[in-house]
Amino acid sequence: MTQRYPAPALEDLPEDIRTRILEVQEKSGFIPNVFLGLARRPAEWRAFFAYHDALMLREESNLTKGEREMIVTTTSAANNC
């Protein structure tokens, strides 16, 4: 994050957002900046992750594992990650 738009402190976030971010941190070992950036606007954060979950979670998605991996890889490459 930048100094102009500092990342919110985890303890200041709504419970549902904080819980989800901590789950991601436990699984991946870090918190992606985009998660904290979106967390500054909780309604948008929830909408983004509802869409993410509809696409990427196996039980809710019609996409194959390969298609989901391609989305992640393409998005990462487009963002120079």
C-alpha positions as CSV (number, residue, x, y, z in Angstrom):
1,M,0.0,0.0,0.0
2,T,1.1,3.6,-0.3
3,Q,1.4,6.3,2.3
4,R,-1.5,8.1,0.7
5,Y,-3.7,5.1,1.1
6,P,-2.4,3.1,4.1
7,A,-3.5,-0.4,4.6
8,P,-6.1,-0.7,7.3
9,A,-5.1,-2.4,10.5
10,L,-6.6,-5.9,10.8
11,E,-8.2,-5.1,14.2
12,D,-10.1,-2.2,12.6
13,L,-11.7,-4.4,9.9
14,P,-15.2,-6.0,10.2
15,E,-15.1,-9.4,11.7
16,D,-16.0,-11.3,8.5
17,I,-13.3,-9.6,6.4
18,R,-10.7,-10.0,9.1
19,T,-11.5,-13.7,9.5
20,R,-11.2,-14.3,5.7
21,I,-7.9,-12.3,5.4
22,L,-6.4,-14.3,8.3
23,E,-7.4,-17.6,6.7
24,V,-5.6,-16.5,3.5
25,Q,-2.6,-15.5,5.5
26,E,-2.5,-18.9,7.3
27,K,-2.8,-20.7,4.0
28,S,-0.4,-18.7,1.9
29,G,1.9,-17.2,4.5
30,F,1.2,-13.6,3.6
31,I,-1.7,-11.2,3.0
32,P,-1.9,-10.0,-0.6
33,N,-2.0,-6.2,-0.9
34,V,-5.1,-6.3,-3.0
35,F,-7.0,-7.8,0.0
36,L,-6.0,-5.0,2.3
37,G,-6.6,-2.4,-0.4
38,L,-10.1,-3.6,-1.0
39,A,-10.8,-3.9,2.7
40,R,-10.8,-0.1,2.9
41,R,-14.3,-0.4,1.3
42,P,-16.0,-3.4,2.9
43,A,-19.0,-3.5,0.5
44,E,-16.7,-3.7,-2.5
45,W,-14.5,-6.3,-0.7
46,R,-17.5,-8.5,-0.1
47,A,-18.7,-8.2,-3.7
48,F,-15.3,-9.0,-5.1
49,F,-14.9,-12.1,-2.9
50,A,-18.5,-13.3,-3.6
51,Y,-17.5,-13.2,-7.3
52,H,-14.1,-14.8,-6.6
53,D,-15.8,-17.6,-4.7
54,A,-18.4,-18.2,-7.4
55,L,-15.6,-18.7,-9.9
56,M,-12.8,-20.3,-7.9
57,L,-14.3,-22.5,-5.3
58,R,-14.8,-26.0,-6.5
59,E,-18.2,-26.7,-5.0
60,E,-19.7,-23.5,-6.5
61,S,-17.9,-23.4,-9.8
62,N,-18.4,-25.1,-13.2
63,L,-14.8,-24.4,-14.1
64,T,-12.2,-27.2,-14.2
65,K,-9.2,-27.0,-12.0
66,G,-7.1,-26.2,-15.0
67,E,-9.4,-23.3,-16.0
68,R,-9.2,-21.9,-12.5
69,E,-5.4,-22.2,-12.5
70,M,-5.3,-20.4,-15.9
71,I,-7.3,-17.5,-14.4
72,V,-4.9,-17.2,-11.5
73,T,-1.8,-17.5,-13.7
74,T,-3.1,-15.0,-16.3
75,T,-4.1,-12.5,-13.7
76,S,-0.7,-12.8,-12.0
77,A,1.2,-12.3,-15.2
78,A,-1.0,-9.3,-16.2
79,N,-0.1,-7.7,-12.9
80,N,3.6,-8.6,-13.1
81,C,3.4,-10.8,-10.0
